[in-house]
Amino acid sequence: MNWEAVNAISQLVSSVAVVLSVLYLGIQVHRSTRVAKLATQDAAATALRDVTKPFMENAEVERIWRIGLEDLSALSTEDRARFFHATYQFLKAFETIHFHYVYGLMDRQLWEGWHGLLRHYVAAPGIAHYWKLRPEVFSERFRKFVNGLEAPTEQRTVGSLFGEQQK
C-alpha cells in the first residue's frame, strides 16, 4: 500500500466522521429546540394561571374581575383600581404568549386557543376601556395585534358566559 492510498482512506474516514458529527449535532439541536418550545409553552400557561388563580381562590377578587369585565361603573374607585391592576397583568401575560408565538416558540394549535380567548376578553367593556387608556404600556407589536383583532360575534368571558350577571 502506498502513501497516497493511505492518505485517501484517512481523508474518506475523516469526511464520514465529519458528516456523522454534523448529523448528530443536528439531531441534538432539534431535540433542544423542541424542549425549549415545550418549556416556553408551559411557562406561558403558567403565567396566565398565576394571573387568574386569585380569581378562583378569592371570591372578592373574582367578583371585582367578573363585574369589571362587563360594567366598570358598578365598581367602587378602589375596586376599579384592582380591576385595572389585574387587567394589566392579564394582558401582559397575553403579550408574552403572543411574543412566544411570533418567534416560533408556541405551537400554532395552542396559539389558536390563546388567540380565541384573548379576542373575547379584549372585547369585554372593562378591558376595552382599559386598553383605550393604557395601550402604551405594551409593545408596539402587541398593540398592533390587539388593535387588529376581530371582535367575536358573541362575547364570552367569565362575566358574560352564563348569560346572567351577578353583582
Contact map, one row per residue, 1 for C-alpha under 8 A:
11101100000000000000000000000000000000000000000000000000000000000000000000000000000000000000000000000000000000000000000000000000000000000000000000000000000000000000000
11111100000000000000000000000000000000000000000000000000000000000000000000000000000000000000000000000000000000000000000000000000000000000000000000000000000000000000000
11111110000000000000000000000000000000000000000000000000000000000000000000000000000000000000000000000000000000000000000000000000000000000000000000000000000000000000000
01111111000000000000000000000000000000000000000000000000000000000000000000000000000000000000000000000000000000000000000000000000000000000000000000000000000000000000000
11111111100000000000000000000000000000000000000000000000000000000000000000000000000000000000000000000000000000000000000000000000000000000000000000000000000000000000000
11111111110000000000000000000000000000000000000000000000000000000000000000000000000000000000000000000000000000000000000000000000000000000000000000000000000000000000000
00111111111000000000000000000000000000000000000000000000000000000000000000000000000000000000000000000000000000000000000000000000000000000000000000000000000000000000000
00011111111100000000000000000000000000000000000000000000000000000000000000000000000000000000000000000000000000000000000000000000000000000000000000000000000000000000000
00001111111110000000000000000000000000000000000000000000000000000000000000000000000000000000000000000000000000000000000000000000000000000000000000000000000000000000000
00000111111111000000000000000000000000000000000000000000000000000000000000000000000000000000000000000000000000000000000000000000000000000000000000000000000000000000000
00000011111111100000000000000000000000000000000000000000000000000000000000000000000000000000000000000000000000000000000000000000000000000000000000000000000000000000000
00000001111111110000000000000000000000000000000000000000000000000000000000000000000000000000000000000000000000000000000000000000000000000000000000000000000000000000000
00000000111111111000000000000000000000000000000000000000000000000000000000000000000000000000000000000000000000000000000000000000000000000000000000000000000000000000000
00000000011111111100000000000000000000000000000000000000000000000000000000000000000000000000000000000000000000000000000000000000000000000000000000000000000000000000000
00000000001111111110000000000000000000000000000000000000000000000000000000000000000000000000000000000000000000000000000000000000000000000000000000000000000000000000000
00000000000111111111000000000000000000000000000000000000000000000000000000000000000000000000000000000000000000000000000000000000000000000000000000000000000000000000000
00000000000011111111100000000000000000000000000000000000000000000000000000000000000000000000000000000000000000000000000000000000000000000000000000000000000000000000000
00000000000001111111110000000000000000000000000000000000000000000000000000000000000000000000000000000000000000000000000000000000000000000000000000000000000000000000000
00000000000000111111111000000000000000000000000000000000000000000000000000000000000000000000000000000000000000000000000000000000000000000000000000000000000000000000000
00000000000000011111111100000000000000000000000000000000000000000000000000000000000000000000000000000000000000000000000000000000000000000000000000000000000000000000000
00000000000000001111111110000000000000000000000000000000000000000000000000000000000000000000000000000000000000000000000000000000000000000000000000000000000000000000000
00000000000000000111111111000000000000000000000000000000000000000000000000000000000000000000000000000000000000000000000000000000000000000000000000000000000000000000000
00000000000000000011111111100000000000000000000000000000000000000000000000000000000000000000000000000000000000000000000000000000000000000000000000000000000000000000000
00000000000000000001111111110000000000000000000000000000000000000000000000000000000000000000000000000000000000000000000000000000000000000000000000000000000000000000000
00000000000000000000111111111000000000000000000000000000000000000000000000000000000000000000000000000000000000000000000000000000000000000000000000000000000000000000000
00000000000000000000011111111100000000000000000000000000000000000000000000000000000000000000000000000000000000000000000000000000000000000000000000000000000000000000000
00000000000000000000001111111110000000000000000000000000000000000000000000000000000000000000000000000000000000000000000000000000000000000000000000000000000000000000000
00000000000000000000000111111111000000000000000000000000000000000000000000000000000000000000000000000000000000000000000000000000000000000000000000000000000000000000000
00000000000000000000000011111111100000000000000000000000000000000000000000000000000000000000000000000000000000000000000000000000000000000000000000000000000000000000000
00000000000000000000000001111111110000000000000000000000000000000000000000000000000000000000000000000000000000000000000000000000000000000000000000000000000000000000000
00000000000000000000000000111111111000000000000000000000000000000000000000000000000000000000000000000000000000000000000000000000000000000000000000000000000000000000000
00000000000000000000000000011111111100000000000000000000000000000000000000000000000000000000000000000000000000000000000000000000000000000000000000000000000000000000000
00000000000000000000000000001111111110000000000000000000000000000000000000000000000000000000000000000000000000000000000000000000000000000000000000000000000000000000000
00000000000000000000000000000111111111000000000000000000000000000000000000000000000000000000000000000000000000000000000000000000000000000000000000000000000000000000000
00000000000000000000000000000011111111100000000000000000000000000000000000000000000000000000000000000000000000000000000000000000000000000000000000000000000000000000000
00000000000000000000000000000001111111110000000000000000000000000000000000000000000000000000000000000000100000000000000000000000000000000000000000000000000000000000000
00000000000000000000000000000000111111111000000000000000000000000000000000000000000000000000000000000000111000000000000000000000000000000000000000000000000000000000000
00000000000000000000000000000000011111111100000000000000000000000000000000000000000000000000000000000000000000000000000000000000000000000000000000000000000000000000000
00000000000000000000000000000000001111111110000000000000000000000000000000000000000000000000000000000000000000000000000000000000000000000000000000000000000000000000000
00000000000000000000000000000000000111111111000000000000000000000000000000000000000000000000000000010000110000000000000000000000000000000000000000000000000000000000000
00000000000000000000000000000000000011111111100000000000000000000000000000000000000000000000000010010000111000000000000000000000000000000000000000000000000000000000000
00000000000000000000000000000000000001111111110000000000000000000000000000000000000000000000000000000000000000000000000000000000000000000000000000000000000000000000000
00000000000000000000000000000000000000111111111000000000000000000000000000000000000000000000000000000000000000000000000000000000000000000000000000000000000000000000000
00000000000000000000000000000000000000011111111100000000000000000000000000000000000000000000100110000000000000000000000000000000000000000000000000000000000000000000000
00000000000000000000000000000000000000001111111110000000000000000000000000000000000000000000000000000000000000000000000000000000000000000000000000000000000000000000000
00000000000000000000000000000000000000000111111111000000000000000000000000000000000000000000000000000000000000000000000000000000000000000000000000000000000000000000000
00000000000000000000000000000000000000000011111111100000000000000000000000000000000000000000100000000000000000000000000000000000000000000000000000000000000000000000000
00000000000000000000000000000000000000000001111111110000000000000000000000000000000000000100110000000000000000000000000000000000000000000000000000000000000000000000000
00000000000000000000000000000000000000000000111111111000000000000000000000000000000000000000000000000000000000000000000000000000000000000000000000000000000000000000000
00000000000000000000000000000000000000000000011111111100000000000000000000000000000000000000000000000000000000000000000000000000000000000000000000000000000000000000000
00000000000000000000000000000000000000000000001111111100000000000000000000000000000001001100100000000000000000000000000000000000000000000000000000000000000000000000000
00000000000000000000000000000000000000000000000111111111000000000000000000000000000000000100000000000000000000000000000000000000000000000000000000000000000000000000000
00000000000000000000000000000000000000000000000011111111100000000000000000000000000000000000000000000000000000000000000000000000000000000000000000000000000000000000000
00000000000000000000000000000000000000000000000001111111110011000000000000000000000000000000000000000000000000000000000000000000000000000000000000000000000000000000000
00000000000000000000000000000000000000000000000000011111111011001000000000000000000000000000000000000000000000000000000000000000000000000000000000000000000000000000000
00000000000000000000000000000000000000000000000000011111111001000000000000000000000000000000000000000000000000000000000000000000000000000000000000000000000000000000000
00000000000000000000000000000000000000000000000000001111111000000000000000000000000000000000000000000000000000000000000000000000000000000000000000000000000000000000000
00000000000000000000000000000000000000000000000000000111111111000000000000000000000000000000000000000000000000000000000000000000000000000000000000000000000000000000000
00000000000000000000000000000000000000000000000000000011111111100000000000000000000000000000000000000000000000000000000000000000000000000000000000000000000000000000000
00000000000000000000000000000000000000000000000000000000011111110000000000000000000000000000000000000000000000000000000000000000000000000000000000000000000000000000000
00000000000000000000000000000000000000000000000000000110011111111000000000000000000000000000000000000000000000000000000000000000000000000000000000000000000000000000000
00000000000000000000000000000000000000000000000000000111011111111100000000000000000000000000000000000000000000000000000000000000000000000000000000000000000000000000000
00000000000000000000000000000000000000000000000000000000001111111110000000000000000000000000000000000000000000000000000000000000000000000000000000000000000000000000001
00000000000000000000000000000000000000000000000000000000000111111111000000100011011000000000000000000000000000000000000000000000000000000000000000000000000000000000000
00000000000000000000000000000000000000000000000000000010000011111111100000000000001001000000000000000000000000000000000000000000000000000000000000000000000000100000000
00000000000000000000000000000000000000000000000000000000000001111111110000000000000000000000000000000000000000000000000000000000000000000000000000000000000001100000000
00000000000000000000000000000000000000000000000000000000000000111111111101100000000000000000000000000000000000000000000000000000000000000000000000000000000000100000111
00000000000000000000000000000000000000000000000000000000000000011111111101100001001000000000000000000000000000000000000000000100000000000000000000000000000000000000000
00000000000000000000000000000000000000000000000000000000000000001111111100000000000000000000000000000000000000000000000010011110000000000000000000000000000010100000000
00000000000000000000000000000000000000000000000000000000000000000111111100000000000000000000000000000000000000000000000000011100000000000000000000000000000000110000000
00000000000000000000000000000000000000000000000000000000000000000011111111100000000000000000000000000000000000000000000000001100000000000000000000000000000000000000000
00000000000000000000000000000000000000000000000000000000000000000011111111100001000000000000000000000000000000000000000000001100000000000000000000000000000000000000000
00000000000000000000000000000000000000000000000000000000000000000000001111110000000000000000000000000000000000000000000000000000000000000000000000000000000000000000000
00000000000000000000000000000000000000000000000000000000000000000011001111110000000000000000000000000000000000000000000000000000000000000000000000000000000000000000000
00000000000000000000000000000000000000000000000000000000000000010011001111111111000000000000000000000000000000000000000000000000000000000000000000000000000000000000000
00000000000000000000000000000000000000000000000000000000000000000000000011111111000000000000000000000000000000000000000000000000000000000000000000000000000000000000000
00000000000000000000000000000000000000000000000000000000000000000000000000111111100000000000000000000000000000000000000000000000000000000000000000000000000000000000000
00000000000000000000000000000000000000000000000000000000000000000000000000111111110000000000000000000000000000000000000000000000000000000000000000000000000000000000000
00000000000000000000000000000000000000000000000000000000000000010000000000111111111000000000000000000000000000000000000000000000000000000000000000000000000000000000000
00000000000000000000000000000000000000000000000000000000000000010001000100111111111100000000000000000000000000000000000000000000000000000000000000000000000000000000000
00000000000000000000000000000000000000000000000000000000000000000000000000001111111110000000000000000000000000000000000000000000000000000000000000000000000000000000000
00000000000000000000000000000000000000000000000000000000000000010000000000000111111111000000000000000000000000000000000000000000000000000000000000000000000000000000000
00000000000000000000000000000000000000000000000000000000000000011001000000000011111111100000000000000000000000000000000000000000000000000000000000000000000000000000000
00000000000000000000000000000000000000000000000000000000000000000000000000000001111111110000000000000000000000000000000000000000010000000000000000000000000000000000000
00000000000000000000000000000000000000000000000000000000000000000000000000000000111111111000000000000000000000000000000000000000000000000000000000000000000000000000000
00000000000000000000000000000000000000000000000000100000000000001000000000000000011111111100000000000000000000000000000000000000000000000000000000000000000000000000000
00000000000000000000000000000000000000000000000000000000000000000000000000000000001111111110000000000000000000000000000000000010010000000000000000000000000000000000000
00000000000000000000000000000000000000000000000000000000000000000000000000000000000111111111000000000000000000000000000000000000000000000000000000000000000000000000000
00000000000000000000000000000000000000000000000000100000000000000000000000000000000011111111100000000000000000000000000000000000000000000000000000000000000000000000000
00000000000000000000000000000000000000000000000100110000000000000000000000000000000001111111110000000000000000000000000000000000000000000000000000000000000000000000000
00000000000000000000000000000000000000000000000000000000000000000000000000000000000000111111111000000000000000000000000000000000000000000000000000000000000000000000000
00000000000000000000000000000000000000000000000000000000000000000000000000000000000000011111111100000000000000000000000000000000000000000100000000000000000000000000000
00000000000000000000000000000000000000000001001100100000000000000000000000000000000000001111111110000000000000000000000000000000000000000000000000000000000000000000000
00000000000000000000000000000000000000000000000100000000000000000000000000000000000000000111111111000000000000000100010000000000000000000000000000000000000000000000000
00000000000000000000000000000000000000000000000000000000000000000000000000000000000000000011111111100000000000000000000000000000000000000110010000000000000000000000000
00000000000000000000000000000000000000000001000000000000000000000000000000000000000000000001111111110000000000000000000000000000000000000000000000000000000000000000000
00000000000000000000000000000000000000001001000000000000000000000000000000000000000000000000111111111000010000100100000000000000000000000000000000000000000000000000000
00000000000000000000000000000000000000000000000000000000000000000000000000000000000000000000011111111100000000100000000000000000000000000000010000000000000000000000000
00000000000000000000000000000000000000000000000000000000000000000000000000000000000000000000001111111110000000000000000000000000000000000000010000000000000000000000000
00000000000000000000000000000000000000011000000000000000000000000000000000000000000000000000000111111111110000000000000000000000000000000000000000000000000000000000000
00000000000000000000000000000000000000000000000000000000000000000000000000000000000000000000000011111111111100100000000000000000000000000000000000000000000000000000000
00000000000000000000000000000000000000000000000000000000000000000000000000000000000000000000000001111111110000000000000000000000000000000000000000000000000000000000000
00000000000000000000000000000000000000000000000000000000000000000000000000000000000000000000000000111111110000000000000000000000000000000000000000000000000000000000000
00000000000000000000000000000000000000000000000000000000000000000000000000000000000000000000000000011111111000000000000000000000000000000000000000000000000000000000000
00000000000000000000000000000000000110011000000000000000000000000000000000000000000000000000000000011111111000000000000000000000000000000000000000000000000000000000000
00000000000000000000000000000000000010011000000000000000000000000000000000000000000000000000000010011111111101100000000000000000000000000000000000000000000000000000000
00000000000000000000000000000000000010001000000000000000000000000000000000000000000000000000000000001001111111100000000000000000000000000000000000000000000000000000000
00000000000000000000000000000000000000000000000000000000000000000000000000000000000000000000000000001000011111110000000000000000000000000000000000000000000000000000000
00000000000000000000000000000000000000000000000000000000000000000000000000000000000000000000000000000000001111111000000000000000000000000000000000000000000000000000000
00000000000000000000000000000000000000000000000000000000000000000000000000000000000000000000000000000000011111111100000000000000000000000000000000000000000000000000000
00000000000000000000000000000000000000000000000000000000000000000000000000000000000000000000000011001000011111111110000000000000000000000000000000000000000000000000000
00000000000000000000000000000000000000000000000000000000000000000000000000000000000000000000000000000000000111111111000000000000000000000000000000000000000000000000000
00000000000000000000000000000000000000000000000000000000000000000000000000000000000000000000000000000000000011111111100000000000000000000000000000000000000000000000000
00000000000000000000000000000000000000000000000000000000000000000000000000000000000000000000010010000000000001111111110000000000000000000000000000000000000000000000000
00000000000000000000000000000000000000000000000000000000000000000000000000000000000000000000000000000000000000111111111000000000000000000000000000000000000000000000000
00000000000000000000000000000000000000000000000000000000000000000000000000000000000000000000000000000000000000011111111100000000000000000000000000000000000000000000000
00000000000000000000000000000000000000000000000000000000000000000000000000000000000000000000000000000000000000001111111110000000000000000000000000000000000000000000000
00000000000000000000000000000000000000000000000000000000000000000000000000000000000000000000010000000000000000000111111111000000000000000000000000000000000000000000000
00000000000000000000000000000000000000000000000000000000000000000000000000000000000000000000000000000000000000000011111111100000000000000000000000001111000000000000000
00000000000000000000000000000000000000000000000000000000000000000000000000000000000000000000000000000000000000000001111111110000000000000000000000000011001110000000000
00000000000000000000000000000000000000000000000000000000000000000000100000000000000000000000000000000000000000000000111111110010000000000000000000000000001110000000000
00000000000000000000000000000000000000000000000000000000000000000000000000000000000000000000000000000000000000000000011111111011001000000000000001000000000000000000000
00000000000000000000000000000000000000000000000000000000000000000000000000000000000000000000000000000000000000000000001111111011000000000000000000000011001000000000000
00000000000000000000000000000000000000000000000000000000000000000000110000000000000000000000000000000000000000000000000111111111000000000000000000000000001010000000000
00000000000000000000000000000000000000000000000000000000000000000000111100000000000000000000000000000000000000000000000001111111100000000000000000000000000000000000000
00000000000000000000000000000000000000000000000000000000000000000001111100000000000000000000000000000000000000000000000000011111110000000000000000000000000000000000000
00000000000000000000000000000000000000000000000000000000000000000000100000000000000000100000000000000000000000000000000011111111111000000000000000000000000000000000000
00000000000000000000000000000000000000000000000000000000000000000000000000000000000000000000000000000000000000000000000001111111111100000000000000000000000000000000000
00000000000000000000000000000000000000000000000000000000000000000000000000000000000000000000000000000000000000000000000000001111111110000000000000000000000000000000000
00000000000000000000000000000000000000000000000000000000000000000000000000000000000100100000000000000000000000000000000000000111111111000000000000000000000000000000000
00000000000000000000000000000000000000000000000000000000000000000000000000000000000000000000000000000000000000000000000001000011111111100000000000000000000000000000000
00000000000000000000000000000000000000000000000000000000000000000000000000000000000000000000000000000000000000000000000000000001111111100000000000000000000000000000000
00000000000000000000000000000000000000000000000000000000000000000000000000000000000000000000000000000000000000000000000000000000111111100000000000000000000000000000000
00000000000000000000000000000000000000000000000000000000000000000000000000000000000000000000000000000000000000000000000000000000011111111000000000000000000000000000000
00000000000000000000000000000000000000000000000000000000000000000000000000000000000000000000000000000000000000000000000000000000001111111100001000000000000000000000000
00000000000000000000000000000000000000000000000000000000000000000000000000000000000000000000000000000000000000000000000000000000000001111111000000000000000000000000000
00000000000000000000000000000000000000000000000000000000000000000000000000000000000000000000000000000000000000000000000000000000000001111110000000000000000000000000000
00000000000000000000000000000000000000000000000000000000000000000000000000000000000000000001001000000000000000000000000000000000000000111111011000000000000000000000000
00000000000000000000000000000000000000000000000000000000000000000000000000000000000000000000001000000000000000000000000000000000000000011111111000000000000000000000000
00000000000000000000000000000000000000000000000000000000000000000000000000000000000000000000000000000000000000000000000000000000000000010111111100000000000000000000000
00000000000000000000000000000000000000000000000000000000000000000000000000000000000000000000000000000000000000000000000000000000000000000011111110000000000000000000000
00000000000000000000000000000000000000000000000000000000000000000000000000000000000000000000001001100000000000000000000000000000000000000111111111000000000000000000000
00000000000000000000000000000000000000000000000000000000000000000000000000000000000000000000000000000000000000000000000000000000000000100111111111100000000000000000000
00000000000000000000000000000000000000000000000000000000000000000000000000000000000000000000000000000000000000000000000000000000000000000001111111110000000000000000000
00000000000000000000000000000000000000000000000000000000000000000000000000000000000000000000000000000000000000000000000000000000000000000000111111111000000000000000000
00000000000000000000000000000000000000000000000000000000000000000000000000000000000000000000000000000000000000000000000001000000000000000000011111111000000000000000000
00000000000000000000000000000000000000000000000000000000000000000000000000000000000000000000000000000000000000000000000000000000000000000000001111111000000000000000000
00000000000000000000000000000000000000000000000000000000000000000000000000000000000000000000000000000000000000000000000000000000000000000000000111111100000000000000000
00000000000000000000000000000000000000000000000000000000000000000000000000000000000000000000000000000000000000000000001000000000000000000000000011111110000000000000000
00000000000000000000000000000000000000000000000000000000000000000000000000000000000000000000000000000000000000000000001000000000000000000000000000011111000000000000000
00000000000000000000000000000000000000000000000000000000000000000000000000000000000000000000000000000000000000000000001100100000000000000000000000001111101000000000000
00000000000000000000000000000000000000000000000000000000000000000000000000000000000000000000000000000000000000000000001100100000000000000000000000000111111000000000000
00000000000000000000000000000000000000000000000000000000000000000000000000000000000000000000000000000000000000000000000000000000000000000000000000000011111000000000000
00000000000000000000000000000000000000000000000000000000000000000000000000000000000000000000000000000000000000000000000000000000000000000000000000000001111100000000000
00000000000000000000000000000000000000000000000000000000000000000000000000000000000000000000000000000000000000000000000110110000000000000000000000000011111110011000000
00000000000000000000000000000000000000000000000000000000000000000000000000000000000000000000000000000000000000000000000110000000000000000000000000000000011111111000000
00000000000000000000000000000000000000000000000000000000000000000000100000000000000000000000000000000000000000000000000110010000000000000000000000000000001111111000000
00000000000000000000000000000000000000000000000000000000000000000100000000000000000000000000000000000000000000000000000000000000000000000000000000000000000111111100000
00000000000000000000000000000000000000000000000000000000000000001110110000000000000000000000000000000000000000000000000000000000000000000000000000000000000111111100100
00000000000000000000000000000000000000000000000000000000000000000000010000000000000000000000000000000000000000000000000000000000000000000000000000000000001111111111100
00000000000000000000000000000000000000000000000000000000000000000000000000000000000000000000000000000000000000000000000000000000000000000000000000000000001111111111000
00000000000000000000000000000000000000000000000000000000000000000000000000000000000000000000000000000000000000000000000000000000000000000000000000000000000001111111000
00000000000000000000000000000000000000000000000000000000000000000000000000000000000000000000000000000000000000000000000000000000000000000000000000000000000000011111100
00000000000000000000000000000000000000000000000000000000000000000000000000000000000000000000000000000000000000000000000000000000000000000000000000000000000000011111110
00000000000000000000000000000000000000000000000000000000000000000010000000000000000000000000000000000000000000000000000000000000000000000000000000000000000000110011111
00000000000000000000000000000000000000000000000000000000000000000010000000000000000000000000000000000000000000000000000000000000000000000000000000000000000000000001111
00000000000000000000000000000000000000000000000000000000000000100010000000000000000000000000000000000000000000000000000000000000000000000000000000000000000000000000111
